[in-house]
Amino acid sequence: MRKTQPLLHATLLVGIALSAFPLYWLFVVATRSNDVVGDWPPPLAPGPNLWDNVGRLFAAEDANFLLGMWNSLLTSAVVTVSVVFFSSLAGFAFAKLKFRGRNGLLLVILATMMIPVQMGIIPLYMIMVELGWQNRMEAIIVPALVSAFGVFLMRQYAEQAVPDELIEAARIDGCSTFRIFWSIVLPALRPGAAVLALTTFMGTWNEFLWPLAVLEADNPTVQFSLSQLSTTYYTDYTLMFTGALVATVPLLLVFLAFGRQIIGGIMEGAVKA
């Protein structure tokens, strides 16, 4: 054990360095000018142009970057809250409630995960046209309010985290099914819900294909805005790297927030091992 620890630590350090270097390089280029993008060896020290590049980023009229940030923040927050709530509720039902067709319905939900997202873009776009939701945030939010993966994840977590005896005791005390879910099951699901919230927020924030299909340049999401920074004849790499850097900050903040929630849920969950 003692002999393998230095090798293990060295391997971990190399892995951390390889994972962190792209983010550091993103920051370095965002603080520089376009003159150093093709330099070899590349510069490793930050430059003095970060705030100038940030100012140019938000001043770029074609990108509408500030609006894209707001639209992505609104969409990601609404979708995350909805997915966590409905997935926890459905996961509790599939794991702990007895009703006819439970296994069949779960199989149908799992089967929807096997359908590639790209196959549903055209029929979904036709539905948005019929509803008059082109270039509106409803077209991005409503189709993502429920997640089959979230239902499966919370079902598996509820199966292990919530003992049947606790639910039976709550029923004897006169609690309704929703009261059992809200007061007993949901606190026990906090660690799993935090993981689901983190992955859902990141996935919604990074979504590009569907917003590109249904939105226009005057009402973008942040990933759509980033794509508008590159033109046919010229690419301002420092501007693109600055936009990617700014777009990464909310993800880091959400990761830190939900990381604490995961630890707090393990320590303070309603059901303890």
Stockholm file with secondary structure:
# STOCKHOLM 1.0

chainA/1-273         MRKTQPLLHATLLVGIALSAFPLYWLFVVATRSNDVVGDWPPPLAPGPNLWDNVGRLFAAEDANFLLGMWNSLLTSAVVTVSVVFFSSLAGFAFAKLKFRGRNGLLLVILATMMIPVQMGIIPLYMIMVELGWQNRMEAIIVPALVSAFGVFLMRQYAEQAVPDELIEAARIDGCSTFRIFWSIVLPALRPGAAVLALTTFMGTWNEFLWPLAVLEADNPTVQFSLSQLSTTYYTDYTLMFTGALVATVPLLLVFLAFGRQIIGGIMEGAVKA
#=GR chainA/1-273 SS CTTHHHHHHHHHHHHHHHHHHHHHHHHHHHTSCGGGTTCSSCCCSCCSCHHHHHHHHHHCTTTCHHHHHHHHHHHHHHHHHHHHHHHHHHHHHHHHCCCTTHHHHHHHHHHHTTSCGGGGHHHHHHHHHHHTCTTSTHHHHGGGSSCHHHHHHHHHHHHHHSCHHHHHHHHHTTCCHHHHIIIIIHHHTHHHHHHHHHHHHHHHHTCCHHHHHHCCTTSCCHHHHHHHTBCSSCBCHHHHHHHHHHHHHHHHHHHHHHHHHHHHHHHHCSSCC
#=GC SS_cons         CTTHHHHHHHHHHHHHHHHHHHHHHHHHHHTSCGGGTTCSSCCCSCCSCHHHHHHHHHHCTTTCHHHHHHHHHHHHHHHHHHHHHHHHHHHHHHHHCCCTTHHHHHHHHHHHTTSCGGGGHHHHHHHHHHHTCTTSTHHHHGGGSSCHHHHHHHHHHHHHHSCHHHHHHHHHTTCCHHHHIIIIIHHHTHHHHHHHHHHHHHHHHTCCHHHHHHCCTTSCCHHHHHHHTBCSSCBCHHHHHHHHHHHHHHHHHHHHHHHHHHHHHHHHCSSCC
//
